Amino acid sequence: MNIAPLDLILLLGSLQGIILFFLLWYNPKGPRLPNKLLAWLMGLMGLASFAVGVPVANMWISHALDLLPFIVTMPMGPIIYFYAKALLNPEFRIGRRGKWHFYPIIIDFGSQLIGWTFLFGILLGVFNPQNNLSWANAMDAYDTYSDIPRWLSLTTYLWLTHRLLSRQTKTEATLPEEQQHHIGWLKPLVRAFFIFQFIWLLYLIPYIIPATRNGLLDTFGWYPIYIPIAILIYWIGFRGYFHTQKNFTQNYRKVPATLLPEETANGTIQFLKKAMATDQLFLDPELTVEKVSRHVGIPAKIISAVLNQHLQKSFNTFVNGYRVAEVKKRLLDPVNQSSTLVGIAFDCGFNSQATFQRAFRSETNQSPKEFIAEQLQNLKINAQIRI
């Protein structure tokens, strides 16, 4: 069986994508969640490259490509966005709300659902096998126009990732070494995908126009889209894999304590405690060390160094401690009896249920539900004592 050179490139890219999927998935180094997200990205790109590059030697291969979801694009945007968030924030987890971002994956299965509906209809005697051409045309039409939401989805999430990195870049010089390392990798990753999106758009416009679609496919096939995908698989896969190999002994770079006088450290701690306890800056779900810096008039670099050296806490851990204390206070207030636990947590500055759960357990060694149950039990005991 002869394989065209361009198809061979796609198949080699597909093989590389699958290999990188397993290397990243079982990689013992680096943060686990980002590794798995990048593994999924490599796996999805590898399957798509295989679907286009594999020679259609018989009708069984043709049917498999038509009826099995090899090309799954909708999750790629959320994967890239959450990959960036997970690298930049070790505490980030994809909670219940985050999973909603992946539900549009159903768009990728539409063509296959049409095909399977037709097959089961034939088996049940509902559809006439001779109508297969009209069903095939319906599948082709769906595949054509579903590329529009796919392109829009990936572009939207790339823009969200770019915005996330832009916010971090403004203070990159004061960030820990690990985060600077991640930003140095994420920036070219996003740029590479934006370039791919531009190439895809140039192809997509004549592709969705009926008058130019057939001529485009006859002349170029799918190579203008999938050759760049194969290149991305190699580049992203290798850079992403080796990116995980750099070890950081600490999540936050620490400045030697001798560089900060005790008087400066104590004064900074007092200002920070006042900003949290009195001014309640922790209620801001988008609070950053830069915002606190502007509020107290102390450089962000000094704040981070003081927290790391003298309190042995990261900025997020320090702020979340006040948020947890406020949650506990409100849970014990009868005024909030009709409020939900998540609602109270969000009112206290948390922007993720998963982060709230981890922070609460870290501060109290209990889950929120265990804390509430304990408080109810204490109230019951106290009531019995009074009687």
SEFILO-104932 format. One record per residue (C-alpha): x, y, z; residue number from 1. Coordinates in pm, whole numbers, plus 50000, padded with zeros to 5 digits. Layout:
% SEFILO-104932
(site (X; Y; Z); NUM) ...
% end
This chain:
% SEFILO-104932
(site (50000; 50000; 50000); 1) (site (50148; 50331; 49889); 2) (site (50119; 50630; 50121); 3) (site (50148; 50980; 49982); 4) (site (50431; 51189; 50136); 5) (site (50191; 51442; 50289); 6) (site (49978; 51163; 50435); 7) (site (50293; 51010; 50581); 8) (site (50369; 51340; 50754); 9) (site (50020; 51338; 50906); 10) (site (50050; 50977; 51021); 11) (site (50390; 51041; 51179); 12) (site (50242; 51346; 51351); 13) (site (49954; 51131; 51471); 14) (site (50192; 50869; 51610); 15) (site (50392; 51140; 51784); 16) (site (50073; 51284; 51934); 17) (site (49971; 50947; 52080); 18) (site (50321; 50883; 52218); 19) (site (50327; 51227; 52381); 20) (site (49982; 51163; 52525); 21) (site (50113; 50866; 52724); 22) (site (50444; 51037; 52814); 23) (site (50263; 51338; 52956); 24) (site (49983; 51140; 53119); 25) (site (50224; 50921; 53316); 26) (site (50495; 51186; 53361); 27) (site (50601; 51181; 53728); 28) (site (50753; 51530; 53705); 29) (site (50572; 51859; 53702); 30) (site (50217; 51941; 53818); 31) (site (49971; 51663; 53748); 32) (site (49670; 51858; 53617); 33) (site (49862; 52061; 53353); 34) (site (50038; 51745; 53235); 35) (site (49707; 51566; 53183); 36) (site (49549; 51863; 53008); 37) (site (49842; 51888; 52768); 38) (site (49824; 51511; 52718); 39) (site (49459; 51542; 52612); 40) (site (49548; 51823; 52372); 41) (site (49819; 51608; 52211); 42) (site (49587; 51308; 52196); 43) (site (49303; 51498; 52028); 44) (site (49537; 51654; 51773); 45) (site (49694; 51316; 51706); 46) (site (49358; 51147; 51643); 47) (site (49252; 51426; 51407); 48) (site (49578; 51397; 51215); 49) (site (49527; 51020; 51188); 50) (site (49173; 51058; 51055); 51) (site (49294; 51272; 50764); 52) (site (49622; 51093; 50691); 53) (site (49516; 50727; 50706); 54) (site (49474; 50573; 50358); 55) (site (49114; 50468; 50287); 56) (site (49196; 50121; 50161); 57) (site (48847; 49970; 50190); 58) (site (48492; 50058; 50282); 59) (site (48538; 49950; 50645); 60) (site (48801; 50216; 50703); 61) (site (48577; 50467; 50526); 62) (site (48281; 50375; 50746); 63) (site (48495; 50390; 51061); 64) (site (48613; 50740; 50974); 65) (site (48256; 50848; 50910); 66) (site (48097; 50691; 51217); 67) (site (48364; 50725; 51488); 68) (site (48456; 51065; 51638); 69) (site (48822; 51092; 51543); 70) (site (48808; 51469; 51497); 71) (site (48713; 51630; 51828); 72) (site (48782; 52003; 51833); 73) (site (48547; 52175; 52078); 74) (site (48738; 52075; 52397); 75) (site (49069; 52213; 52267); 76) (site (48995; 52574; 52360); 77) (site (48896; 52498; 52722); 78) (site (49193; 52261; 52753); 79) (site (49440; 52536; 52653); 80) (site (49271; 52789; 52884); 81) (site (49262; 52559; 53185); 82) (site (49615; 52439; 53109); 83) (site (49738; 52799; 53141); 84) (site (49537; 52857; 53461); 85) (site (49666; 52533; 53615); 86) (site (50028; 52620; 53539); 87) (site (50000; 52970; 53680); 88) (site (49801; 52872; 53989); 89) (site (49900; 52542; 54160); 90) (site (49574; 52552; 54357); 91) (site (49355; 52562; 54047); 92) (site (49119; 52272; 53988); 93) (site (48845; 52222; 53730); 94) (site (48532; 52229; 53941); 95) (site (48170; 52169; 53854); 96) (site (48140; 52501; 53679); 97) (site (48457; 52437; 53483); 98) (site (48317; 52115; 53341); 99) (site (48042; 52311; 53168); 100) (site (48306; 52444; 52932); 101) (site (48342; 52095; 52785); 102) (site (47974; 52024; 52722); 103) (site (47978; 52177; 52369); 104) (site (48176; 51865; 52271); 105) (site (47836; 51734; 52156); 106) (site (47884; 51952; 51846); 107) (site (48173; 51728; 51743); 108) (site (47948; 51421; 51751); 109) (site (47665; 51560; 51537); 110) (site (47774; 51402; 51209); 111) (site (47825; 51063; 51371); 112) (site (47483; 51085; 51539); 113) (site (47326; 51141; 51197); 114) (site (47508; 50836; 51058); 115) (site (47421; 50608; 51349); 116) (site (47059; 50723; 51338); 117) (site (47042; 50618; 50974); 118) (site (47203; 50279; 51043); 119) (site (46973; 50197; 51333); 120) (site (46679; 50320; 51127); 121) (site (46769; 50069; 50855); 122) (site (46796; 49786; 51110); 123) (site (46456; 49876; 51253); 124) (site (46302; 49906; 50909); 125) (site (46225; 50276; 50952); 126) (site (46457; 50409; 50677); 127) (site (46517; 50291; 50322); 128) (site (46881; 50197; 50252); 129) (site (46850; 50356; 49910); 130) (site (46831; 50697; 50079); 131) (site (47191; 50668; 50192); 132) (site (47303; 50949; 49961); 133) (site (47073; 51206; 50122); 134) (site (47193; 51106; 50469); 135) (site (47556; 51125; 50356); 136) (site (47490; 51475; 50220); 137) (site (47338; 51570; 50555); 138) (site (47651; 51448; 50733); 139) (site (47875; 51644; 50495); 140) (site (47667; 51957; 50542); 141) (site (47683; 51924; 50918); 142) (site (48061; 51874; 50910); 143) (site (48097; 52181; 50691); 144) (site (47902; 52430; 50901); 145) (site (47996; 52289; 51241); 146) (site (48347; 52414; 51169); 147) (site (48218; 52767; 51233); 148) (site (48142; 52716; 51607); 149) (site (48461; 52510; 51635); 150) (site (48672; 52797; 51501); 151) (site (48487; 53051; 51716); 152) (site (48527; 52838; 52029); 153) (site (48901; 52790; 51992); 154) (site (48954; 53157; 51906); 155) (site (48750; 53271; 52208); 156) (site (48945; 53055; 52452); 157) (site (49275; 53163; 52299); 158) (site (49173; 53524; 52357); 159) (site (49081; 53442; 52719); 160) (site (49419; 53274; 52766); 161) (site (49595; 53573; 52608); 162) (site (49410; 53807; 52846); 163) (site (49508; 53589; 53142); 164) (site (49874; 53602; 53040); 165) (site (49858; 53977; 52977); 166) (site (49747; 54034; 53336); 167) (site (50032; 53823; 53465); 168) (site (50287; 53987; 53236); 169) (site (50225; 54331; 53385); 170) (site (50393; 54212; 53703); 171) (site (50614; 53940; 53557); 172) (site (50931; 54086; 53709); 173) (site (50792; 54040; 54061); 174) (site (50652; 53692; 54006); 175) (site (50817; 53378; 54143); 176) (site (51068; 53208; 53913); 177) (site (50834; 52916; 53849); 178) (site (50553; 53138; 53721); 179) (site (50794; 53335; 53502); 180) (site (50909; 53002; 53358); 181) (site (50549; 52904; 53281); 182) (site (50468; 53240; 53122); 183) (site (50777; 53208; 52902); 184) (site (50632; 52885; 52765); 185) (site (50265; 52982; 52746); 186) (site (50318; 53299; 52542); 187) (site (50463; 53124; 52234); 188) (site (50205; 52846; 52275); 189) (site (49920; 53095; 52243); 190) (site (50093; 53277; 51955); 191) (site (50137; 52950; 51767); 192) (site (49768; 52870; 51799); 193) (site (49668; 53220; 51690); 194) (site (49877; 53168; 51375); 195) (site (49701; 52836; 51321); 196) (site (49362; 53005; 51369); 197) (site (49452; 53259; 51100); 198) (site (49546; 52978; 50858); 199) (site (49225; 52795; 50945); 200) (site (49019; 53110; 50882); 201) (site (49175; 53157; 50537); 202) (site (49072; 52800; 50457); 203) (site (48735; 52815; 50632); 204) (site (48593; 53108; 50437); 205) (site (48605; 52945; 50091); 206) (site (48523; 52607; 50248); 207) (site (48181; 52713; 50380); 208) (site (48088; 52881; 50051); 209) (site (47921; 52618; 49826); 210) (site (48055; 52771; 49503); 211) (site (48421; 52740; 49609); 212) (site (48411; 52437; 49843); 213) (site (48460; 52154; 49593); 214) (site (48735; 52335; 49404); 215) (site (48919; 52400; 49731); 216) (site (48900; 52037; 49841); 217) (site (48995; 51904; 49495); 218) (site (49299; 52130; 49476); 219) (site (49436; 52129; 49830); 220) (site (49245; 51863; 50023); 221) (site (49276; 51909; 50398); 222) (site (49653; 51950; 50396); 223) (site (49659; 52330; 50454); 224) (site (49495; 52266; 50791); 225) (site (49643; 51935; 50902); 226) (site (50006; 51980; 50803); 227) (site (50022; 52275; 51047); 228) (site (49852; 52052; 51306); 229) (site (50123; 51788; 51259); 230) (site (50388; 52059; 51306); 231) (site (50212; 52183; 51619); 232) (site (50206; 51829; 51758); 233) (site (50584; 51803; 51735); 234) (site (50657; 52154; 51859); 235) (site (50401; 52176; 52139); 236) (site (50451; 51817; 52246); 237) (site (50827; 51834; 52283); 238) (site (50838; 52183; 52434); 239) (site (50550; 52105; 52665); 240) (site (50707; 51776; 52774); 241) (site (51051; 51921; 52840); 242) (site (50888; 52217; 53012); 243) (site (50776; 51980; 53285); 244) (site (51127; 51850; 53344); 245) (site (51256; 52164; 53513); 246) (site (51232; 52121; 53887); 247) (site (51160; 52398; 54134); 248) (site (51251; 52325; 54492); 249) (site (50997; 52583; 54604); 250) (site (50676; 52702; 54447); 251) (site (50775; 53056; 54536); 252) (site (51115; 53215; 54508); 253) (site (51237; 53330; 54845); 254) (site (51455; 53631; 54904); 255) (site (51710; 53576; 55182); 256) (site (51572; 53706; 55508); 257) (site (51880; 53918; 55568); 258) (site (51772; 54145; 55280); 259) (site (51462; 54252; 55475); 260) (site (51511; 54430; 55807); 261) (site (51296; 54301; 56091); 262) (site (51136; 54643; 56129); 263) (site (51033; 54646; 55761); 264) (site (50890; 54295; 55785); 265) (site (50690; 54367; 56102); 266) (site (50554; 54691; 55961); 267) (site (50452; 54522; 55639); 268) (site (50275; 54244; 55828); 269) (site (50077; 54498; 56031); 270) (site (49971; 54681; 55715); 271) (site (49865; 54354; 55552); 272) (site (49665; 54242; 55854); 273) (site (49487; 54578; 55867); 274) (site (49410; 54559; 55494); 275) (site (49249; 54220; 55548); 276) (site (49088; 54242; 55892); 277) (site (48975; 54606; 55882); 278) (site (48950; 54697; 55514); 279) (site (48841; 54344; 55415); 280) (site (49023; 54339; 55083); 281) (site (48988; 53960; 55085); 282) (site (48623; 54001; 54978); 283) (site (48747; 54091; 54629); 284) (site (48747; 53760; 54430); 285) (site (48998; 53912; 54185); 286) (site (49237; 54030; 54457); 287) (site (49604; 54023; 54357); 288) (site (49925; 54116; 54532); 289) (site (49943; 54420; 54304); 290) (site (49603; 54547; 54428); 291) (site (49714; 54503; 54788); 292) (site (50041; 54678; 54702); 293) (site (49856; 54983; 54574); 294) (site (49627; 54982; 54878); 295) (site (49899; 54969; 55144); 296) (site (50166; 55155; 54948); 297) (site (50425; 54878; 54974); 298) (site (50594; 54721; 54667); 299) (site (50446; 54387; 54566); 300) (site (50791; 54228; 54573); 301) (site (50833; 54322; 54939); 302) (site (50486; 54187; 55027); 303) (site (50561; 53852; 54862); 304) (site (50901; 53829; 55031); 305) (site (50757; 53908; 55376); 306) (site (50479; 53653; 55339); 307) (site (50720; 53383; 55224); 308) (site (50999; 53454; 55473); 309) (site (50819; 53555; 55790); 310) (site (50478; 53392; 55765); 311) (site (50582; 53097; 55544); 312) (site (50272; 53150; 55333); 313) (site (50199; 53225; 54971); 314) (site (49985; 53528; 54897); 315) (site (49684; 53309; 54808); 316) (site (49715; 53108; 55129); 317) (site (49737; 53427; 55336); 318) (site (49426; 53579; 55176); 319) (site (49228; 53255; 55181); 320) (site (49285; 53229; 55556); 321) (site (49081; 53547; 55606); 322) (site (48819; 53426; 55362); 323) (site (48777; 53099; 55551); 324) (site (48748; 53288; 55881); 325) (site (48474; 53506; 55730); 326) (site (48292; 53199; 55597); 327) (site (48297; 53040; 55943); 328) (site (48168; 53363; 56096); 329) (site (47879; 53387; 55850); 330) (site (47791; 53019; 55883); 331) (site (47731; 53076; 56255); 332) (site (47519; 53385; 56194); 333) (site (47143; 53302; 56197); 334) (site (47090; 53576; 55938); 335) (site (47254; 53350; 55678); 336) (site (47047; 53038; 55747); 337) (site (46873; 53063; 55412); 338) (site (47200; 53112; 55219); 339) (site (47380; 52826; 55046); 340) (site (47731; 52725; 55146); 341) (site (47867; 52804; 54801); 342) (site (47687; 53138; 54799); 343) (site (47847; 53235; 55129); 344) (site (48188; 53123; 55005); 345) (site (48157; 53336; 54692); 346) (site (48039; 53634; 54899); 347) (site (48355; 53596; 55107); 348) (site (48586; 53627; 54807); 349) (site (48624; 53274; 54674); 350) (site (48572; 53239; 54299); 351) (site (48588; 52860; 54281); 352) (site (48410; 52594; 54484); 353) (site (48711; 52363; 54457); 354) (site (48949; 52632; 54588); 355) (site (48709; 52704; 54875); 356) (site (48691; 52335; 54974); 357) (site (49073; 52298; 54972); 358) (site (49133; 52624; 55158); 359) (site (48870; 52543; 55422); 360) (site (49015; 52198; 55490); 361) (site (49369; 52339; 55498); 362) (site (49271; 52600; 55759); 363) (site (49041; 52387; 55976); 364) (site (49135; 52023; 55903); 365) (site (48764; 51976; 55830); 366) (site (48539; 51993; 55530); 367) (site (48276; 52270; 55544); 368) (site (48002; 52012; 55603); 369) (site (48198; 51856; 55891); 370) (site (48242; 52201; 56044); 371) (site (47868; 52276; 56019); 372) (site (47780; 51935; 56169); 373) (site (48020; 51995; 56458); 374) (site (47873; 52339; 56529); 375) (site (47518; 52199; 56525); 376) (site (47624; 51926; 56765); 377) (site (47781; 52184; 56999); 378) (site (47463; 52392; 56992); 379) (site (47259; 52083; 57077); 380) (site (47487; 51997; 57369); 381) (site (47476; 52353; 57502); 382) (site (47096; 52355; 57481); 383) (site (47081; 52033; 57681); 384) (site (47315; 52177; 57945); 385) (site (47093; 52483; 57989); 386) (site (46791; 52258; 58042); 387) 
% end
